[in-house]
Amino acid sequence: MTTDGTRGDVRVFAQYDRDVEESCDVAVVGSGPGGAVVAKELAEAGRSVVLLEEGPPFTPDDFELEGTRSMTRTMREAGLRATRGYVMPTMQAICLGGGSLVNSAICVRSPEKTLTAWCDDYELERTSRADLDPHYDAVASFAGVAPTPANVLGARNLLFKRACDELGYSSEPIARNVRGCRGSGECFTGCRTRAKQSMDLSYVPAAIRAGARVLTSAQAQQVLAQGSRATGVAGRFVAPFSGRPSHAFRVKAKVVVLAAGCMATPVLLRKSGNLANESGQVGENLQFHPGTAAMGVFPEPTHPQFGATQGYQSLHFVSEGFKLETLWTPPGLLAVRVPGFGDALKRHLAEIPFCAEWDAIVSCNRSLGRVMPRRSGLDPALVWKFHPDDFQILVRALGVLVEMLFAAGAKKVVHGVHGLPDAFCAREEAEVLRTRRIGPTDVVCAANHAFSTTRMHGNPRHGVVDELGRCHGIENLYVADSGVLPRSPSVNPMLTVMALAHRTALTIAERT
């Protein structure tokens, strides 16, 4: 209960039988890794908080183990969202807990050199690794972040370690926000064991215990403002999965925090009278971590469905612009990367019990795009182009993955490059990745790490928010999602988003 006597609760679509009006100290839009942290910290600080989430809550009974069916329920645009310019799929969640419900729980701190470069290039004074470490520590402690234990690694993770050891690359178990993981490999479709400490199991319940009110199926459509102050949020309740609109809501607030994600937040600002956009940077500077993968087929069964979804990583090449990880996805989605049709496809799919799939994500600091609102609705139009220099890093990373799979003992490697043989059967065959001209449209890429569309910058002319998350020109409007990252964090962004959100929450508590 907050100091004003407000009791926490959570409401779902079936409970809305009329228009709703709420008043609070802080309205938070979005319950993912940024918004949930802000809601919990401010509720525990005694502020009355209303947390708005467009998606519904999920329980294990709601999870769909088949990958494509799961995507249609938990992802925006049924998981089919893609960029234009360079066509690349990108998935954003729509559910209580946001992306934390369906990601692999990876919690990695951004390297010191990366954060130092942020400070130098974006006129930031308090965003070094030393500045953020206390915030990293706080969220890591609460969320149970720890290296993946050996007993849940499984063969495909241990093969990755073997490959790194063989080639002299540094590697380590991935730190994840889990408690009691059984290595079921079901992160993408929802953790049925409830071991993954997604926001709906960790930060959101803590916020509710501290008095926060959570409205699910609540689509924020406008940030209300008068002059240089935000006054609240308005929108409509929408039915889960169909998006059918129902009753209206209006939340009056002393402070508004947007944590709807780096694609939804800029659209909401633009549709709210181009709010907080004196710099012209809202929706600009869209960046991704494009990823590609290779699948090795081994002589003995690897039982890839067992073991932590992504349990091992190598940061050996981060200074070169890419990070290496293990990977597992449901077979229906894995088939997207598998060549052939008909009988040929069936033969490849029959090899999955003998496979290990590893991926690389690339820090594409030169590849930029933008998020634009469409004429109707709130789904964004995304434009993004692959810079040639960044693409060459991705090709280099793919070559390293192929090398590693052979070093681990694979008898062949499926690489996913158009125009080449479906698989390499010897390490020497992979030399073609260095000698042949390969273009972006020849490689299967996807990117679910997106950022920088409301980037922080010390100069209001060049950014949307300051380094504490407050919008330039709007004294009580904050952003707490991956949009505030000025460019790639070099590693998976979730923990850095949470650390920055923790700092933003403490800032708001001090100021209100």
Backbone hydrogen bonds, N-H to C=O, Kabsch-Sander energy under -0.5 kcal/mol:
donor,donor_aa,acceptor,acceptor_aa,energy
2,T,6,T,-1.9
3,T,46,G,-0.7
5,G,2,T,-2.0
9,D,212,A,-1.2
11,R,214,V,-2.7
15,Q,12,V,-2.0
16,Y,13,F,-1.8
17,D,15,Q,-1.0
20,V,248,A,-2.4
22,E,250,R,-2.4
24,C,252,K,-2.0
25,D,48,S,-1.2
26,V,48,S,-2.3
27,A,255,V,-2.5
28,V,26,V,-0.5
28,V,50,V,-2.8
29,V,257,V,-2.8
30,G,28,V,-0.7
30,G,52,L,-3.4
32,G,259,A,-0.5
36,A,32,G,-2.7
37,V,33,P,-0.6
38,V,34,G,-2.0
39,A,35,G,-2.7
40,K,36,A,-2.4
41,E,37,V,-2.5
42,L,38,V,-2.4
43,A,39,A,-2.1
44,E,40,K,-2.4
45,A,41,E,-1.0
46,G,43,A,-1.6
47,R,42,L,-2.5
50,V,26,V,-2.3
51,L,213,R,-3.0
52,L,28,V,-3.3
52,L,50,V,-0.6
53,E,215,L,-2.6
62,D,59,T,-2.2
63,F,59,T,-0.7
63,F,60,P,-0.9
65,L,63,F,-0.5
70,S,66,E,-2.3
71,M,67,G,-2.3
72,T,68,T,-1.7
73,R,69,R,-0.9
73,R,70,S,-0.9
74,T,70,S,-2.4
75,M,71,M,-2.2
76,R,92,Q,-3.2
78,A,75,M,-1.2
79,G,76,R,-1.8
80,L,77,E,-2.3
81,R,76,R,-0.6
83,T,88,M,-2.0
84,R,382,L,-2.2
86,Y,84,R,-1.5
86,Y,384,W,-2.0
87,V,85,G,-0.5
88,M,86,Y,-0.6
90,T,81,R,-2.4
94,I,74,T,-2.8
96,L,56,P,-2.6
98,G,95,C,-2.6
100,S,97,G,-1.4
101,L,98,G,-1.9
102,V,99,G,-0.9
103,N,99,G,-1.4
107,C,175,A,-3.2
115,L,111,P,-2.0
116,T,112,E,-2.5
117,A,113,K,-2.1
118,W,114,T,-2.0
119,C,115,L,-2.3
120,D,116,T,-2.2
121,D,117,A,-2.8
122,Y,118,W,-2.3
124,L,119,C,-1.5
132,L,128,S,-2.0
133,D,129,R,-2.1
135,H,132,L,-0.8
136,Y,132,L,-2.8
137,D,133,D,-3.0
138,A,134,P,-1.8
139,V,135,H,-2.2
140,A,136,Y,-2.6
141,S,137,D,-2.3
142,F,138,A,-1.9
143,A,139,V,-2.5
144,G,140,A,-0.7
144,G,141,S,-0.6
145,V,140,A,-2.4
146,A,176,R,-1.8
148,T,174,I,-1.5
152,V,149,P,-1.6
153,L,150,A,-1.5
157,N,153,L,-0.6
158,L,154,G,-2.0
159,L,155,A,-2.8
160,F,156,R,-1.0
161,K,157,N,-1.7
162,R,158,L,-2.3
163,A,159,L,-2.4
164,C,160,F,-2.3
165,D,161,K,-2.7
166,E,162,R,-2.5
167,L,163,A,-2.0
168,G,164,C,-1.1
169,Y,164,C,-2.4
172,E,313,Q,-2.2
174,I,311,G,-2.2
176,R,146,A,-2.5
177,N,105,A,-1.5
178,V,144,G,-0.9
178,V,176,R,-1.5
179,R,195,A,-2.0
190,G,186,E,-0.7
190,G,187,C,-0.9
192,R,190,G,-0.9
194,R,191,C,-1.2
197,Q,177,N,-2.9
198,S,196,K,-1.8
201,L,198,S,-2.1
202,S,198,S,-1.3
204,V,199,M,-2.9
206,A,202,S,-1.6
207,A,203,Y,-2.3
208,I,204,V,-2.4
209,R,205,P,-2.7
210,A,206,A,-1.4
211,G,208,I,-1.8
212,A,207,A,-2.8
213,R,49,V,-2.7
214,V,9,D,-2.8
214,V,212,A,-0.5
215,L,51,L,-2.8
215,L,213,R,-0.5
216,T,11,R,-2.2
216,T,214,V,-0.7
217,S,55,G,-1.9
218,A,53,E,-2.6
219,Q,217,S,-0.7
219,Q,236,R,-2.8
220,A,218,A,-0.8
221,Q,234,A,-2.6
222,Q,234,A,-1.9
224,L,222,Q,-0.6
224,L,232,G,-2.4
226,Q,229,R,-2.9
229,R,226,Q,-1.6
231,T,224,L,-3.1
232,G,224,L,-1.3
233,V,251,V,-2.2
234,A,222,Q,-2.6
235,G,249,F,-2.2
236,R,219,Q,-1.7
237,F,247,H,-3.0
238,V,217,S,-2.5
239,A,244,R,-2.7
242,S,240,P,-1.8
243,G,239,A,-2.4
246,S,237,F,-2.8
249,F,235,G,-2.6
250,R,20,V,-1.9
251,V,233,V,-3.2
252,K,22,E,-3.0
252,K,250,R,-0.6
253,A,231,T,-2.1
254,K,24,C,-1.0
255,V,25,D,-1.7
256,V,476,N,-2.2
257,V,27,A,-3.0
258,L,478,Y,-3.0
259,A,29,V,-2.9
259,A,257,V,-0.6
265,T,261,G,-2.7
267,V,263,M,-0.9
268,L,264,A,-2.5
269,L,265,T,-2.3
270,R,266,P,-2.4
271,K,267,V,-2.4
272,S,268,L,-0.5
272,S,269,L,-0.8
273,G,270,R,-0.7
274,N,270,R,-1.3
275,L,269,L,-2.1
277,N,274,N,-0.9
280,G,277,N,-1.0
283,G,453,T,-2.6
284,E,281,Q,-1.9
286,L,369,G,-1.8
287,Q,451,F,-2.2
289,H,449,H,-1.4
291,G,446,A,-3.0
292,T,360,A,-1.7
294,A,358,W,-2.3
295,M,414,V,-2.7
296,G,294,A,-0.5
296,G,356,A,-2.8
297,V,412,K,-2.8
298,F,296,G,-0.5
298,F,354,F,-3.2
302,T,353,P,-2.4
303,H,353,P,-1.7
306,F,303,H,-2.1
307,G,183,G,-3.5
308,A,152,V,-3.0
311,G,308,A,-0.6
313,Q,172,E,-2.3
314,S,324,L,-2.4
316,H,170,S,-0.6
318,V,315,L,-1.5
320,E,317,F,-1.3
321,G,317,F,-0.6
321,G,318,V,-1.3
322,F,317,F,-1.8
323,K,361,I,-2.3
324,L,314,S,-2.0
325,E,359,D,-2.6
326,T,312,Y,-1.8
327,L,357,E,-1.8
333,L,330,P,-1.6
334,L,330,P,-2.4
335,A,331,P,-1.8
336,V,333,L,-1.6
337,R,334,L,-1.5
338,V,335,A,-1.1
344,A,341,F,-1.4
345,L,341,F,-0.6
346,K,342,G,-2.3
347,R,343,D,-2.3
348,H,344,A,-1.9
349,L,345,L,-2.7
350,A,346,K,-2.0
351,E,348,H,-1.4
352,I,349,L,-1.6
354,F,351,E,-2.3
355,C,352,I,-2.1
356,A,296,G,-1.9
357,E,327,L,-0.6
358,W,294,A,-2.3
359,D,325,E,-2.5
360,A,292,T,-2.6
361,I,323,K,-2.2
362,V,290,P,-2.0
363,S,321,G,-2.8
364,C,288,F,-1.0
364,C,362,V,-1.3
365,N,363,S,-1.5
367,S,364,C,-0.6
368,L,366,R,-0.7
369,G,286,L,-1.0
370,R,383,V,-2.4
371,V,283,G,-3.0
372,M,381,A,-2.6
374,R,379,D,-0.6
381,A,372,M,-3.2
382,L,380,P,-0.5
383,V,370,R,-2.1
384,W,84,R,-2.8
385,K,368,L,-1.4
387,H,385,K,-0.6
391,F,387,H,-2.4
392,Q,388,P,-1.7
393,I,389,D,-1.1
394,L,390,D,-1.6
395,V,391,F,-2.2
396,R,392,Q,-2.2
397,A,393,I,-2.4
398,L,394,L,-2.4
399,G,395,V,-2.1
400,V,396,R,-1.8
401,L,397,A,-2.2
402,V,398,L,-2.3
403,E,399,G,-2.3
404,M,400,V,-2.5
405,L,401,L,-2.4
406,F,402,V,-2.0
407,A,403,E,-2.1
408,A,404,M,-1.7
409,G,406,F,-1.3
410,A,405,L,-2.3
411,K,297,V,-2.9
412,K,297,V,-1.2
413,V,424,F,-2.5
414,V,295,M,-3.3
415,H,413,V,-0.6
415,H,422,D,-0.7
416,G,422,D,-0.5
418,H,416,G,-0.6
418,H,442,D,-3.5
420,L,417,V,-1.4
424,F,413,V,-2.6
429,E,426,A,-1.0
430,A,426,A,-0.6
430,A,427,R,-1.2
431,E,428,E,-1.7
432,V,429,E,-1.4
433,L,430,A,-2.0
434,R,431,E,-2.0
435,T,431,E,-1.4
436,R,432,V,-2.5
438,I,436,R,-0.6
442,D,439,G,-2.1
443,V,440,P,-1.2
444,V,416,G,-0.9
445,C,443,V,-0.7
446,A,291,G,-1.6
447,A,89,P,-2.1
450,A,448,N,-0.7
451,F,287,Q,-2.1
452,S,482,S,-1.5
454,T,483,G,-1.7
455,R,452,S,-1.0
456,M,484,V,-2.2
457,H,465,V,-2.2
458,G,122,Y,-2.8
462,H,459,N,-2.4
463,G,459,N,-0.7
464,V,455,R,-2.3
465,V,455,R,-1.5
466,D,470,R,-2.5
469,G,466,D,-2.1
471,C,477,L,-3.3
472,H,464,V,-2.5
474,I,471,C,-1.5
475,E,228,S,-1.7
477,L,474,I,-1.2
478,Y,256,V,-2.6
479,V,469,G,-2.4
480,A,258,L,-2.7
484,V,481,D,-1.8
485,L,482,S,-1.1
497,V,493,P,-2.5
498,M,494,M,-2.4
499,A,495,L,-2.4
500,L,496,T,-2.6
501,A,497,V,-2.3
502,H,498,M,-2.4
503,R,499,A,-2.1
504,T,500,L,-2.4
505,A,501,A,-2.7
506,L,502,H,-2.1
507,T,503,R,-2.1
508,I,504,T,-2.5
509,A,505,A,-2.5
510,E,506,L,-1.9
511,R,507,T,-1.6
512,T,508,I,-1.5
